Amino acid sequence: MQKQKRHLIRSIALAAAFTALGASALAEEWKPSRPVTIIVPWAAGGSTDQVTRVTAAEIEKTLGQKVVIVNQPGASGSIGTKSALDAPKDGYTWTAGAAQDLGSYETLGMLKTRIADWHLFLNVANVQVIGVNAAAPYKSAKDLLDAMKAKPGQISVATAGVTSAGHNAMELIAKSTGVKYRHVTYDGGNPAVVATVAGETEVTTQLAVEQADMIRGKRIRPLATVSDKALDLEGYGTIEPLSKTIEGFKAPANYFGIFIPKGVPDEVVKTMEKIWVDNIAKSEVLKKYATSRGALFAPLYGAEAQTAVMPAIQANAWLLFDSGKAKVSPETLGIARP
């Protein structure tokens, strides 16, 4: 009797183990029955829109289902992000953008969400560039900064709005130098760049990927990367770092990617993780996009992604708070001062 009991317990344990293995296998084989939607919370043509469309096409190859991009700009990306956050947690609605934006919305009082509320699937890291209209008199970063000091609050700078990479860059420059500028916002990085080309504004500090074509076409003159590292842009040459003008200047890497709200079925997350390892990390299409646009190929996910994005989130959140633009102290949200 005792032997039979032990045999029964062993059988139950083995069955449970096989069930767990089966569940694990199934968790890696999510096959969506309808198209997946990625809400891009910025205008078409900008940095998020560009890289998300490239990445979506790569995901489709493995997922076996259409991935539809829907642009929903407004309120510095928080409107589209909220739509993804509020959507049913069935795995069919994602969003995309810069992780530093996602990590700053609650600080700004725009949206109650934190970076830990999301599964991050990163694709590239971007760098901001100080670009000026080709007809502008500024030939170097020093020229521009000297003019801003001479005419405080008069030189217009186009960005994609508060929390955007461009705004973050200009605020960092202002904090480091004490300059004042006139902020002009648009519903995305591409419109901000176009405004500078058209002469609506004199300067933009949006991302290299958004300015690349206009730089190559000599319609925007790049003065410096908003970084301590130079950027080699295909078809143009080297853009020197701002640290050559401002001693000791540094800026954390600005990671972009696709974000899936937590609470979706595990098989959705496991499938995406497998796609990132087997496909996205080896994608020649994404690598070519990154090198041709002046971005860094960075296919990270999971805990590694969460760790990678924190320096930029910390810098951005505290910069917004110190400049009086934030409504909530980052400290109360668990964001340590860098």
Number of C-alpha atoms within 10 A of each C-alpha: 6 7 8 9 10 11 12 12 12 12 12 12 12 12 12 12 12 12 12 12 12 11 13 14 13 15 16 18 16 18 14 15 10 11 15 19 18 24 27 28 28 31 22 20 16 24 25 24 24 16 22 23 17 14 21 19 15 20 19 15 13 15 20 13 15 17 22 16 19 17 17 18 21 18 16 22 28 23 19 24 27 17 16 24 22 11 13 13 16 12 21 19 23 24 25 28 25 26 26 26 25 23 26 32 25 22 26 21 13 17 16 13 20 16 21 12 15 20 23 27 26 29 27 22 21 25 26 28 31 28 31 30 26 21 12 13 12 21 13 18 22 16 12 19 19 13 16 21 16 13 13 14 14 14 18 18 28 30 33 30 22 23 26 25 26 28 25 27 26 25 21 21 19 16 14 14 13 14 19 21 19 14 19 18 20 21 22 29 32 25 20 29 31 20 22 23 25 13 14 16 22 22 31 33 31 33 30 26 26 27 31 22 16 19 21 16 12 14 19 26 24 29 21 26 27 29 22 19 18 17 19 16 19 13 13 13 10 14 18 22 22 26 18 17 14 15 10 11 17 16 22 19 20 24 29 26 24 25 27 24 25 16 14 16 13 16 19 19 23 18 18 24 20 14 19 21 13 12 17 24 16 13 15 12 13 21 19 12 19 20 15 16 21 22 25 18 20 22 23 22 22 14 10 11 19 19 10 19 23 22 19 23 28 21 21 29 30 23 19 24 17 12 12 10 16 21 14 17 17 24 13 9 14 10 20 15 13 12
